[in-house]
Amino acid sequence: MLADNNKLFHRKKILVVFFVCAGLFVLLFGRLVYLCVWRAEHYSALATSLHERERSIKAARGRILDRNGVVLADNKTVCTVSVIYSQIENREQVIEVLCRELELSEEYVRKRVEKYSAMERVKSNVDKSVGDRIREYGLAGVKVDEDYKRYYPYDSLASKALGFTGGDNQGIIGLEVIYDTYLEGTPGQILTVTDAKGIEVESAGERRMEPVAGLDLRISMDLNIQSYATQLAAQALATKEADSVSIVVMNPQNGELLAMVNVPEFDLNNPYELPEGTPEGLSAEETQNLLNGIWRNGCINDTYEPGSTFKVITAAAGLEAGAVTLQSSFSCPGFIVVDDRKIRCHKIAGHGTQDFTHAMMNSCNPALITLGLRLGIDGYYDYFERFGLKKKTGVDLPGEAGTIMHRREDMGNVELATVAFGQSFQITPIQLLTTVSSIINGGRRITPHFGLQAVDREGNVTETFTYPVEEGIVSEQTSATMRGILEMVVSEGSGKNGKVEGFRVGGKTATSQTLPRGSGRYIASFIGFAPAEDPQVIAIAIVNNPQGVYYGGQVAAPIVRQLFENILPYLGVDGAGDVHGDENAQGGQADGQN
Amino acid sequence: MKRGVEQEYTEPGTEKQAGRHRKGMAAHRTARRKKKEQSEYFFDYSLLFVVLFLLGFGLVMIYSASSYTAFDSFGDTAYFLKKQLTAIIIGLVLMIVVANIPYHFWEHFYLLGYIVSALMIPLVLTPLGIASHGARRWIGIPNTGLNLQPAEVAKLGMILFLAVLVCKMGKSIRTMKGFAVMVAFPMPIVLEVYFLTSNLSSAIIILGISVLMVFVASPDYKKFVAMGLAVAAVAGLVVYLVVSGSDFFAFRGSRIQAWLDPESDPLDKGFQTLQGLYAIGSGGIWGKGLGQSMQKLNFLPESQNDMIFSIICEELGLFGAIAIILMFIMLLWRMMVIANNAPDLFGAMLVVGVMGHIGIQAILNIAVVTNTIPNTGISLPFISYGGSSVMFLLIEIGLVLSVAKRIQLKEI
């Protein structure tokens, strides 16, 4: 019989079972409290990021303004067309419409439309009008998002300096790269809630995080000077059938670059367009190399042998060291023998006996070699380094090339002699311009730059950029002497084609033979500044491989002359011999010394 | 001291009972019933209410958790709801029938139940077997379209078998031999379930029910405390071996790894656990509101089934979870009361078995969902989607109600 033996110990045990179970439930409840209260934030954040799909909204990129506020780089609204696989209802219609409107091949569109992915971009940078038309079809699963495209109102103007941006709003070359962090802004996001398959949950709505527009960049470039310099360079390129012509205009007192021209320029609105006559069927790598060549900024990225313009540096070093005075006498028989080498002057007959000023006016090689040898290898090398020629200038453009120079221990007298008149080593044009500026501005090595200020959309300046200045490169006295010598070079010497009526201009010409010697390829250049007594503007013109006459004095100096004829009045620079000009000059010098 | 007294008191009784023949039993019962004909019999409305509440709540949650995926897969948001409702209706009918049959009627089928269980499990390997979710655990009943999980039959069969066995063994259960017999009988079924259907959780539940029934039947505590400690020690050792990088436990090992740190393997072994934790965590204290779960949108696998508790937490928060846990505690309490007042040991043991089944399963399910123990597929009794599970649970409740009906109100 099974009944009646449900005794006390059974009851106790059943009670134990119950309390053990209840106890376990309480423990689990405690665990739940831990999960729901202490871990809730952690898990709900993870869950939210799992549930939300984000689409980013491009931020409007900051504009680039010239020194007078003219817009050099702007944005225009364009559209990005994407397809969402899981939402498409009529696949064939979508393919047909997108092919027609976007002018794409059916194969390309079909591949995108039939790809199983959360969202597939079909085409970006679509014109707003086309985007609006596609939107009007109201096709399910086709998304038209508006965003911004970089737009350069002056097409190719200052292309290599300004640079352009890529599809993701990032700078590719030029100022667009260097000031990317200021210009790019913060992209916004549209967060939509979706299920595990990526289908939007309509009731959940969407969260928007608005994009923050980038800051405008004000640069020191002057549109008018840049345009005029571009015209002059293009003219020289055509008439001299040169490979390229570069012009850089700078304020030698503070390093603000007013213009930077490298013709041929390229169209910033179509930077990937290859020039006419390019052979078909280039590989991706070849195309990229070609484009890199087109985008190259010769003033910054390439080095050359400066030639006679470098005599300015040798002369300044000699004056500073006291190795030469204006009265020092040099004799030139048309050549000079250094160790076992005979180095010719460009005037085969020789310049005869001349004082130092005339040696510079004549651009006499033996005289400058003599001076270099007087300084000695170490002495000369010390000045080379003190002038900052071994360092980069720090210009706010990407890819500045370094100086290619003999090592101190490898220098012999022959090397010293060639360096003294600007051969056997290479520097960039911007390096030469900066070094000459520091010699004529009272001895302050300034940093060449474009960037002035970052400005928000309301016009408030959020940041003013400052650049390092190194004082005491040369003494004020040496600086004044050099200004005098260089003014003489232009007024009566080899640089007389750089003379500008009514202004006191200083400068130096150069004609450098490119390597290998004897190829018949030359670089004609001229560096000039005005007013001579208190330089407010300095310009360098470099004509690469001119045909016919190739002397710097005849090819490059006229370019700077024409430039100065126009921009000196425009900049409000006082004319020559003006009493006020002298006073100003003295004031300027005093400032420089302070 | 007290226990000694109690044993002295009970011993003669059990000895006598066990010695008697079964025919005498029926006569005795008729006499008892006649004697108490006029007095009121007990019907446990509280228990019925709790069960109906859990079923109703389960239906709401199944609809909420499954409607999205149901529409996705079957084009009908109520697909799972309808199937579950059908099973519940059949189950309730079976429950009423069983509740009205005197429970001693089933005594005759204890061996049959055991044999049927043992024979049914291998059927999953025959063409009758149906594979789903990567495991063969179901058999299709020909011409009905209904599926049956033999493990559910085995749970019920084991409860009945052990309840009868306990009564038959009487005092001998206290000996080591008796204990060994009690533990030995369920083992073939447990091993069958584990190896033939690779259903670890059902094996654990059947083993748990058996141990619990033996525990209640035997007056001893020491053996069980020692057993509990041994199990804890083995579990600790396994965890230690897995953590220390032994590759001896390749499959279960990665499961344990995923348990200790589900975020270490968020896309594979830790996936379901982590998705469940996302749901619980994002529900917080107050929940997102009924129907507002995000995790049920295909993120959480088995959201209407094993993981339904995490959807409850996500939608109804900590308070929804408390409600469910309280309901289960109340259910166990009612069954305890019935077992303690059962007219005889057989009735008590039946109720203890059912109580163990529901208790173990609910605790393990919530423990899995909250990542308190390694993940293994266990459904939440009465609430999770699953037709055969709910039908057999309702039959078990029918048994409990039948036992309750034999309780005289005076005796409480």
Interface residues (C-beta under 8 A of the other chain):
Chain A: M1 L2 A3 D4 N5 N6 K7 L8 F9 H10 R11 K13 I14 L15 V17 F18 C21 A22 L24 F25 L28 F29 R31 L32 V33 L35 C36 V37 R39 A40 E41 H42 Y43 S44 L46 A47 T48 L50 H51 V193 D195 A196 K197 V201
Chain B: R3 E6 Q7 Y9 T10 G13 T14 K16 Q17 R20 G24 M25 H28 R29 R32 Y68 H104 E107 C167 G170 L212 F215 V216 A217 P219 L277 Y278 A279 I280 G281 S282 G283 G284 I285 M294 Q295 L297 N298 F299 C313 G317 L318 A321 I322 I325 F328 I329 L332 W333 M336 A339 N340 A342 P343 D344 L345 F346 G347 A348 V352 M355 G356 G359 A362 I363 I366 A367 T370 T372
